[in-house]
Amino acid sequence: MSRDDVGLGTAAVPAGLRTGGVAAAVVSGAQLCALALPRLRDAYDDDRVAVAGIGELLWTAAVRIPVGTVLTEEVVFRGVLPGLLATMPGPRWRPAVVSAGLFGLWHVLPALRLAGDNPALASLVGRGRLPTVVAGVSGTFLVGLALHALRVRGRGVLAPILVHLATNSGCYLISWLVRRRRTRPEGLPPT
């Protein structure tokens, strides 16, 4: 397969920047709106960021998520896997559905770790592991389909990379801010 087959060709950069930039701006805007609304803000109250200091925040949002999560997952699930499936005979929808399905299954372990850590999620699906995993896998399957559509529209993996980065790093940052605000000592002004 060529670099273009896996969505890593340089000719796709302008379309990827346009498509991904607009979609990432929409995602970031939605996150900021959610942060402004108390009921939606509660969805960002995540115990996993409770003890993170500024150094861990910067490491996670600027290095671990972009390289260890976003780049890896996008190259595999929106690049190599759909490119490989597109070379095989079969329906045109198969690369999108198979890669999104595997993307959903890839998130079983993160969903297991999430069970019970997020009160807002627990209020939606319950505190049990099975409902959390089913919601996590189903949700990431649907996200996988949307990211694949961005790959097609942006002619490569740059557009889904930008949206995935805005989503994951943005959510981590907002969760950190929400937890900081809730755990500050009494008498201190809000941060």
Secondary structure as UniProt FT lines:
FT   TURN            3..7
FT   HELIX           10..12
FT   HELIX           13..36
FT   HELIX           38..41
FT   HELIX           42..44
FT   HELIX           47..49
FT   TURN            50..51
FT   HELIX           54..59
FT   HELIX           60..71
FT   HELIX           72..73
FT   HELIX           74..80
FT   HELIX           81..86
FT   TURN            92..93
FT   HELIX           94..106
FT   HELIX           108..114
FT   TURN            115..117
FT   HELIX           119..125
FT   HELIX           129..153
FT   TURN            154..155
FT   HELIX           158..183
FT   TURN            186..187
//
